[in-house]
């Protein structure tokens, strides 16, 4: 019998669609098996089956854990059966402490009273296993994204799972936090659990996994040891063809004679958390029509705060001008002036999950699709269809739920929201977070096309600095809340940008 987890002939069909077709692979104790594939390849369905969201009986094939056939009716029974899922959208309770989150439902005590001393001791033990050094009585809401991810993994270890299932564990982390998490996973091998690691970040897969399984159109198209494959081979297997690198090259840098679309002068942001000092200090920058400018900085540098401040969503001082006109310090003024913001947390501050694709797309353009009060359905649908076709938003119907779209297509809807509004300046915070390699290529190609052919000015940031290399005309280095450096040219490297982001006294390897 096979120890660890084994899948044999797993098939899941929906009306008219086969989401998974005869999936078979295994993950042995002490082994990390990565599962990669484009959005729509079947990864999400596979995670739902393994974690009990899709119950036994709703799919064909067999699932065994340590050689014993496993049948799960829900996530609780899957966890009881030895499979613990750490989901992409962490199910932590922000107002509870680290200890309470790790031991939720299993807090030590008797007769209805919690033994908080024993709880703290147990929580520290699991924190130590994942390399998390924070007070266990601290609220989870005060932790960084990377630390919250480690809390979620520590919670999983507290259940003593035989299989740890990680769904895009580094999607919300910047590079240093992601590297820290990969080191933790490397250490967890020694505990003997089987780890199934679902990710779209190929470089991380190659760094941490023992074997990799590639899904495409619901089937396993490749399975091989990581030591016997390359990044380019994996991408080719995911896409079904060789990646067209030449398509990713930037267009010609815009002439300095082009008008300045966005101008920021002396922008500062007070540090409201500590009541003193500044999170951003005396920021000056310009973006011309047709130009893509990348913001590069480490976690806490102020990249996101800068975009939100320009948009007027944070209480800035200084001035922001669009087309030479000074904006008031609020989002309404920015939107009316033609500024659009794509936020990093798509699910929390981007999409309206209970609304349709058409409603999400038109929400910033209601004046053009309504007559007096009610939204005119025909106008809304016409607008949505225009941008669904223009941006090639696959599988999208105006009346369909936006949550049914892949991450990449959701991002296209959010970009279309601002194009429909007539925005001339786009502020893009992590535009490809949580999307697969194919969708990343499409989104960056779209951004370049919008800049080159329509003259949009784009200010973009990403925690994956490698994504920005070769895709921007200039790079602004954000360090400790200030613009510390500027660099341009086609020969810019990831290592050069990271070294500038870290500062002269710190060097970060690419």
C-alpha positions in Angstrom: 0.0 0.0 0.0 1.1 3.6 -0.7 1.9 5.9 2.2 1.0 9.5 1.8 -1.8 10.6 -0.5 -2.6 8.9 -3.9 -5.1 9.9 -6.5 -6.3 7.4 -9.1 -8.6 8.2 -12.1 -10.1 11.3 -10.5 -12.7 12.7 -12.9 -15.1 15.5 -12.3 -17.7 16.5 -14.8 -20.1 19.4 -14.8 -22.9 19.9 -17.4 -21.1 20.2 -20.7 -17.6 20.4 -19.1 -15.1 17.9 -17.9 -13.1 19.8 -15.3 -10.8 16.9 -14.4 -10.2 13.9 -16.6 -8.5 10.8 -15.2 -6.1 12.5 -12.8 -3.6 10.2 -11.1 -0.5 11.0 -9.0 0.8 10.6 -5.5 2.7 12.5 -2.8 4.8 10.4 -0.5 5.6 11.3 3.2 8.4 13.9 3.3 7.8 14.9 -0.3 6.6 18.2 -1.8 4.6 17.7 -5.0 3.8 20.9 -6.9 0.7 21.1 -9.1 0.8 23.8 -11.8 -1.3 24.9 -14.7 -3.1 27.9 -16.2 -6.3 29.1 -14.8 -9.0 26.8 -16.0 -6.6 23.8 -16.1 -8.4 22.1 -13.2 -6.3 23.2 -10.2 -9.2 24.7 -8.2 -11.4 21.7 -8.8 -8.6 19.4 -7.7 -8.1 21.4 -4.5 -11.9 21.2 -3.8 -11.9 17.4 -4.1 -8.8 16.9 -1.9 -10.1 19.3 0.8 -13.7 17.8 0.8 -15.4 20.9 -0.7 -16.5 18.6 -3.5 -17.7 15.5 -1.5 -17.1 11.9 -2.3 -19.7 10.6 -4.6 -19.7 13.8 -6.7 -16.7 12.7 -8.6 -15.3 9.5 -10.1 -12.0 7.8 -9.1 -10.4 7.0 -5.8 -8.5 8.9 -3.2 -6.4 7.1 -0.5 -4.5 8.5 2.5 -1.8 6.2 3.9 -3.2 3.4 1.8 -6.7 3.7 3.2 -9.5 4.7 0.8 -10.8 8.2 1.9 -14.3 9.5 1.5 -15.0 13.0 2.7 -18.3 14.7 2.9 -17.0 18.2 3.7 -13.8 20.1 4.7 -14.2 19.1 8.4 -14.2 15.4 7.6 -11.2 15.9 5.2 -9.3 17.6 8.1 -10.3 14.8 10.4 -9.1 12.3 7.8 -5.6 13.8 7.7 -5.8 16.4 4.9 -5.6 20.0 6.0 -6.0 22.9 3.4 -4.3 26.2 3.8 -6.5 28.2 1.3 -5.3 31.1 -0.9 -7.8 33.4 0.9 -6.8 32.7 4.5 -9.7 31.8 6.8 -8.1 33.4 9.8 -10.1 35.4 12.4 -8.4 38.9 12.5 -9.7 39.9 15.9 -8.5 36.8 17.6 -4.9 36.1 18.8 -2.3 34.0 17.1 -2.8 31.3 19.7 -6.6 31.3 19.3 -6.3 31.0 15.5 -3.8 28.2 15.6 -5.8 26.2 18.2 -9.3 27.2 17.1 -11.7 24.5 18.1 -9.0 22.7 20.0 -8.1 25.1 22.8 -6.9 23.2 25.9 -9.0 23.4 29.1 -11.8 21.7 30.9 -15.4 22.4 32.2 -15.7 25.1 29.6 -12.7 27.1 30.8 -9.7 27.7 28.6 -6.2 27.0 30.0 -4.6 30.0 28.4 -1.1 29.2 29.7 -1.2 25.7 28.0 -2.7 27.3 24.9 0.2 29.8 24.7 2.8 27.0 25.2 1.2 24.9 22.4 0.9 27.8 20.1 4.6 28.7 20.6 5.5 25.2 19.7 3.7 25.3 16.4 5.0 28.8 15.7 8.5 27.5 16.2 7.9 24.8 13.6 7.2 27.4 11.0 9.8 29.9 12.1 7.3 32.5 13.3 8.6 34.6 16.1 5.7 36.8 17.2 3.9 37.1 20.6 1.1 34.4 20.5 -1.3 36.8 22.2 -1.0 39.3 19.4 -4.0 39.9 17.2 -3.7 38.4 13.8 -4.9 41.6 12.2 -1.6 43.3 13.3 0.6 40.8 11.4 2.2 41.1 8.0 0.7 39.0 5.1 3.7 36.7 5.4 3.3 36.2 9.1 -0.5 35.5 8.7 0.4 32.9 6.1 2.7 31.2 8.6 -0.1 31.3 11.2 -2.3 29.5 8.8 0.3 26.8 8.2 0.9 26.5 12.0 -2.8 25.9 12.4 -2.6 23.1 9.9 0.3 21.5 11.7 -1.6 21.7 15.0 -4.1 19.2 13.4 -1.1 16.9 12.8 -2.1 16.3 9.2 -0.7 13.5 7.1 -1.2 15.7 4.0 -0.8 19.5 4.0 -2.5 21.1 1.0 -1.2 24.6 0.1 -3.2 26.6 -2.4 -1.2 29.5 -3.8 0.6 30.1 -0.5 2.8 33.0 -1.7 0.2 34.8 -3.9 -0.1 37.7 -1.4 3.5 37.8 -0.4 6.4 39.9 -1.6 9.7 38.2 -2.6 11.4 38.3 0.9 8.3 36.8 2.6 7.9 34.3 -0.1 11.5 33.1 0.2 11.0 32.8 4.0 7.9 30.7 3.4 9.8 28.4 1.0 12.5 27.9 3.6 9.8 26.8 6.1 8.3 24.3 3.6 11.8 22.9 3.0 12.1 22.4 6.8 8.6 20.8 7.0 9.9 17.9 4.9 11.6 16.6 7.9 8.3 16.3 9.8 7.2 13.6 7.3 4.0 15.1 6.0 3.1 14.8 2.4 2.8 18.4 0.9 0.8 19.2 -2.2 1.8 22.7 -3.3 -0.5 24.4 -5.8 1.1 27.5 -7.4 1.4 29.6 -10.5 4.9 30.8 -9.5 7.2 28.5 -11.5 10.5 29.8 -10.0 9.2 28.9 -6.5 8.0 25.5 -7.6 11.5 24.8 -9.0 13.1 26.0 -5.8 11.0 24.0 -3.3 9.3 21.0 -4.9 10.6 17.4 -5.4 8.2 16.6 -8.2 5.9 18.7 -10.4 2.5 17.7 -12.0 1.3 19.9 -14.9 -2.4 20.2 -15.6 -3.8 21.4 -18.9 -7.5 21.3 -19.8 -8.2 19.0 -16.8 -5.6 16.4 -17.7 -2.1 15.6 -16.4 0.1 16.5 -19.4 3.5 16.1 -17.6 4.8 14.7 -14.3 8.5 14.8 -13.6 11.2 15.3 -10.9 12.0 19.0 -10.5 15.7 18.1 -11.0 14.9 17.0 -14.5 13.0 20.0 -15.8 13.4 23.7 -16.5 11.2 26.8 -16.2 10.8 27.0 -19.9 9.8 23.4 -20.2 7.1 23.8 -17.5 5.7 26.9 -19.1 5.6 25.1 -22.5 3.7 22.2 -20.9 1.2 24.5 -19.3 0.6 26.6 -22.4 0.7 23.7 -24.9 3.3 25.6 -26.9 6.7 27.3 -26.5 6.4 30.7 -24.7 6.7 33.6 -27.1 9.2 35.7 -25.3 9.6 38.2 -28.1 6.0 39.3 -27.5 6.8 40.5 -24.0 9.4 43.1 -25.1 8.4 46.7 -24.4 7.5 49.1 -27.1 9.5 52.2 -27.9 9.8 54.6 -24.9 7.6 57.6 -25.4 9.2 60.8 -26.5 10.0 63.4 -23.8 8.0 65.8 -26.0 4.8 63.9 -25.1 2.5 65.7 -22.7 2.8 64.9 -19.0 -0.3 63.0 -18.0 0.3 62.6 -14.3 2.4 64.9 -12.1 3.0 64.5 -8.4 4.7 67.2 -6.3 5.7 67.0 -2.7 3.3 64.2 -1.8 3.5 63.1 1.8 1.5 60.7 3.9 1.4 60.9 7.7 1.9 57.7 9.6 -1.4 57.4 11.3 -0.5 54.1 13.0 2.1 55.6 15.2 0.8 59.2 15.3 4.1 60.7 14.3 6.4 60.8 11.3 5.5 60.0 7.7 4.9 56.8 5.7 5.6 58.8 2.5 7.8 61.8 2.3 8.1 64.5 -0.4 7.3 62.3 -3.4 7.9 63.9 -6.8 7.2 62.0 -10.1 5.9 62.3 -13.6 4.3 59.9 -16.1 3.9 60.9 -19.7 1.2 59.9 -22.1 2.0 56.4 -23.5 4.6 55.7 -20.8 4.7 52.7 -18.4 6.6 53.5 -15.2 7.3 50.7 -12.7 7.4 51.2 -9.0 9.9 48.9 -7.3 10.3 48.5 -3.6 10.5 45.9 -0.8 7.7 45.2 1.6 6.8 48.3 3.7 8.5 50.6 1.3 5.3 52.5 0.5 4.5 51.3 -3.0 0.8 50.6 -2.3 0.4 53.7 -0.1 1.8 55.9 -2.9 -0.8 54.6 -5.5 -3.6 55.0 -3.0 -2.5 58.5 -2.1 -2.3 59.6 -5.7 -5.9 58.3 -6.1 -7.0 60.2 -3.1 -7.9 57.2 -1.0 -5.4 58.2 1.7 -5.1 61.6 3.4 -2.1 63.1 1.5 -0.4 66.4 1.5 1.2 67.9 -1.6 -0.3 68.1 -5.0 -1.4 65.7 -7.8 -2.0 67.0 -11.3 -3.7 65.2 -14.2 -3.4 66.9 -17.5 -2.1 70.0 -15.7 -5.2 70.3 -13.5 -4.8 70.0 -9.7 -6.9 67.3 -8.1 -8.8 67.5 -4.8 -7.6 64.9 -2.3 -10.4 62.4 -2.8 -11.2 59.5 -5.2 -14.2 61.2 -6.8 -11.9 64.0 -8.0 -9.4 61.5 -9.4 -12.0 59.4 -11.2 -13.6 62.5 -12.8 -10.1 63.6 -13.9 -9.5 60.2 -15.6 -7.5 58.2 -13.0 -8.3 54.6 -12.4 -6.9 52.4 -9.6 -6.5 48.6 -9.7 -6.0 47.5 -6.1 -3.8 44.6 -5.0 -6.6 42.8 -3.1 -8.9 42.0 -5.9 -11.4 40.1 -3.8 -11.5 42.6 -1.0 -11.4 45.9 -2.7 -11.8 45.3 -6.4 -14.7 43.1 -7.5 -18.2 43.1 -6.2 -18.7 39.4 -5.8 -22.5 39.4 -5.6 -22.8 41.4 -8.8 -22.6 40.3 -12.5 -19.8 40.9 -14.9 -21.7 43.7 -16.5 -22.4 45.4 -13.2 -18.8 45.2 -12.1 -17.6 46.6 -15.4 -20.0 49.5 -15.5 -19.9 50.5 -11.9 -17.6 53.5 -12.5 -19.6 54.6 -15.6 -23.2 54.6 -14.3 -23.8 58.1 -15.8 -23.4 56.6 -19.3 -25.7 53.5 -18.8 -28.5 54.9 -16.7 -31.5 57.1 -17.4 -32.5 59.1 -14.3 -32.4 56.4 -11.6 -32.5 52.7 -12.7 -29.6 51.3 -14.7 -30.7 50.7 -18.3 -30.0 47.0 -18.8 -29.5 47.2 -22.5 -26.9 50.0 -22.3 -25.1 48.1 -19.5 -25.0 44.8 -21.5 -23.9 46.7 -24.7 -21.0 48.3 -22.8 -20.0 45.0 -21.2 -20.1 43.1 -24.5 -17.9 45.8 -26.1 -15.1 45.3 -23.6 -15.5 41.5 -23.3 -14.8 41.4 -27.0 -12.1 44.1 -27.0 -10.1 42.7 -24.1 -10.9 39.0 -25.0 -12.3 38.2 -21.6 -12.8 34.5 -22.0 -15.9 32.7 -20.7 -17.5 36.0 -19.7 -21.2 36.7 -20.1 -22.6 40.1 -19.1 -25.2 38.5 -16.8 -22.7 35.9 -15.4 -21.2 36.1 -12.0 -17.8 37.7 -11.9 -16.7 35.1 -9.3 -17.1 32.4 -12.0 -14.3 33.9 -14.1 -10.6 33.0 -13.6 -8.3 35.4 -11.8 -6.9 36.7 -15.0 -10.3 37.4 -16.6 -11.5 39.1 -13.4 -8.5 41.4 -13.7 -9.4 42.2 -17.3 -12.9 43.2 -16.1 -11.4 45.5 -13.6 -9.1 47.1 -16.2 -12.2 47.4 -18.5 -14.0 49.2 -15.7 -11.6 52.1 -16.0 -11.3 52.0 -19.8 -15.1 52.2 -20.0 -14.9 55.3 -17.7 -12.5 56.9 -20.2 -9.5 56.9 -17.8 -6.2 58.2 -19.2 -4.1 57.3 -16.2 -4.0 53.8 -14.7 -2.5 53.0 -11.3 -2.0 49.3 -11.2 -1.1 47.6 -7.9 -0.1 43.9 -8.4 -2.1 43.5 -11.7 -1.2 39.9 -12.1 -1.5 38.7 -8.5 -3.1 35.2 -8.3 -3.2 34.6 -12.1 -1.3 32.0 -14.1 1.6 32.5 -16.5 -0.5 32.7 -19.6 -2.9 35.3 -18.2 0.2 37.3 -17.0 1.4 37.5 -20.5 -2.0 38.6 -21.8 -2.4 41.3 -19.1 1.1 42.8 -19.6 0.6 42.7 -23.4 -2.7 44.5 -22.9 -1.1 47.2 -20.7 1.6 47.8 -23.3 -1.0 48.0 -26.1 -3.1 50.5 -24.1 0.0 52.7 -23.6 1.3 52.4 -27.1 -1.8 52.7 -29.2 -4.1 54.8 -26.9 -1.5 56.9 -25.0 -2.5 55.8 -21.5 -0.1 56.7 -18.8 0.6 53.7 -16.5 2.1 53.6 -13.0 2.5 49.9 -12.1 4.0 48.0 -9.1 4.5 44.3 -8.4 6.1 42.3 -5.6 7.4 40.0 -8.4 10.1 42.3 -9.7 11.0 39.9 -12.5 7.5 40.6 -14.0 8.3 44.3 -14.4 11.7 43.8 -16.0 11.5 44.5 -19.8 7.9 45.7 -19.5 8.4 49.3 -18.3 10.0 52.3 -19.9 11.4 53.6 -16.5 11.6 52.3 -13.0 11.2 54.4 -9.8 12.8 52.9 -6.7 10.7 53.4 -3.5 12.7 53.0 -0.3 11.5 54.0 3.2 8.6 56.1 1.8 10.7 58.1 -0.7 11.7 57.9 -4.3 15.3 56.9 -3.8 16.4 56.2 -7.4 15.3 56.2 -11.0 16.6 53.8 -13.6 15.7 53.1 -17.3 16.7 51.3 -20.4 16.2 47.9 -21.9 19.2 46.4 -20.2 17.8 46.7 -16.6 18.0 43.5 -14.7 16.1 42.1 -11.8 19.1 42.0 -9.6 19.9 45.6 -10.3 16.4 46.7 -9.3 16.4 44.6 -6.1 19.8 45.9 -5.1 18.5 49.5 -5.5 15.3 48.7 -3.6 17.3 47.2 -0.7 19.7 50.1 -0.6 23.5 50.3 -0.7 23.9 48.5 2.7 21.6 45.6 1.7 21.9 43.4 -1.3 19.2 41.0 -2.4 20.0 38.3 -4.8 17.7 37.8 -7.8 
